[in-house]
Amino acid sequence: MKRTQLKDALRNIWKQLVSYLSIIVIAFLGVATFLGINYSDGALRKNGSIMYNAVNYRDLELVSTSAFSPEDLDAVLKVEGVTDAEPVWQTGAKAMAEGKRQDINVISLTQRVNQPQIIEGRMPESAEECAVEQRLAKDMGWRLGDAVMARNSKDEAAQFLKNNRFTIVGIANHPDHTSMSIPDTLYVMVQKDAFDLDALDNGFMKAEVTIDKPAGIDRFSSGYEAIVSAVSARLEEVGAQRASIRDKEGRDKVQSQLDEAQAKLDDAQEQLQKARAELDDGWNKLDEGDKQIDENEAKLVDGQTQLMTSQAQLMAGRDKLAEGEVKLAKAEVELSMGKTALETARKQLEQGRELLVESWDLKEDAIEKIRDTLRAGLGSAGNNIQWASRKTVDVDSSKATARYIYITESFRFDLKKSLKSNVTSFINSGIIPDAELIDLYRALTMEDGK
């Protein structure tokens, strides 16, 4: 540059000194911002990797629409590149506190992978204790010793849990939720024994997996992603194989349950058929009892007629005695004859009474068998019926009759009516609840259909 040009340049800079200084300052700010972002990115990546490595954060998380089995976990552990895998039980729920209602995930604690960091208190040691995330405790106003109620949307106990009430013994940070600003469903952490493992058939909802990788690796690097992708591909192949096996096991289990249910149904149908045969036998015995009752009633009427005849003869003898002393001897003879006839009638009446009681007992025996047969034929529907007790007969009552057969204390069969009419009246009486009548009708219909 020539001397005159340098002078002109310096003169121009001096004249517009503020503008040139502004340009220099802006350039410095640009460079500082670039260096700050560049170094911040590296620091965040480094600190994030340190934090994830410190809690042994999972490299892969396996989730299935159906529960994993212990055999599935064994297959995962055999995959090349997998160093560890832990099962996790989890269920969604809602928690309430001081009028607040918030969605939560009740999740089982792991022992090696994805370890939460305790902030206050301790980790739960029993199925009735829990630890909650620090952000969740702040939102809900929870402190150590407070109770957490895990309910579903219908305000019932949350699914898969043995109980829905937990005592807070710890406040912690979980590595799944490192950001305090990103909204997510936060954790209530419990021991796995808090879940109903029998109901889940020892199945679990997801598995946290760690893989073979260099110590202290940058978890945000392309190299780490390549290692994870390779193991993930192998796990997907194993997943497809295990899914096929689990589908077959599920079908076999369902078929076994169907076979067992069919066997129970066949047995029930056989018992129903036997009960129906016993019921038919009971009806036959009832008809025989009816015939015996009719015969005994006829004998009772005959005995009552003879008694009335004897009483009339006695009255006639007394009238003749009053006619006078002249006919006294004849009257005494006739009276003696009348007494003899009366005694005979009384004996006949006593015999008729004994025969009536005997016939009545036979009738009651037949009725008891009928009631027993009806009770057996009705199955569980008969357990709620107040069956009639054994009845006695008043042999001196002119109103005594065997026309009615008491089935229950409030219902009786009228032997002057047809069997169909009596059975229809019994069904319509309301003694057997409609729901149980429907079940009995379906059972009989299924039997007839067979």
Buried (B, 14 or more C-beta within 10 A) or exposed (E): EEEEEEEEEEEEEEEEEEEEEEEEEEEEEEEEEEEEEEEEEEEEBEEBBEBBBEBBBBBBEBEBEEBBBEEBBEBBEEBEBBBBBBBBBBBBBBBBBEEEEBEBBBBBBBEEBBBBEBEBBEBBEEBBBBBBBBBBBEBBEBEBEBEBBBBBEEEEBBBBBBEBEBBBBBBBBBBBBEEEEEEEEBBBBBBBBBBBBEEBEEBBBBBBBBBEBEEEBBBBEEEBEEBBEEBBEBBEEBBEEBBEEBEEEEEEEEEEEEEEEEEEEEEBBEEBEEBBEBBEEBEEBBEEBBEBBEEBBEBBEEBBEBBEEBBEBBEEBEEBBEEEEEEEEEBEEBBEEBBEBBEEBEEBBEEBBEBBBEBBEBBBEBBBBBBBBBBBBBBEBBEEBEBBEEBEBEBEEEEEEBEEBBBBEEBBBEBEEEEEEBBEBBEEEEBBEEEBBEBBEEBEEEBEEE
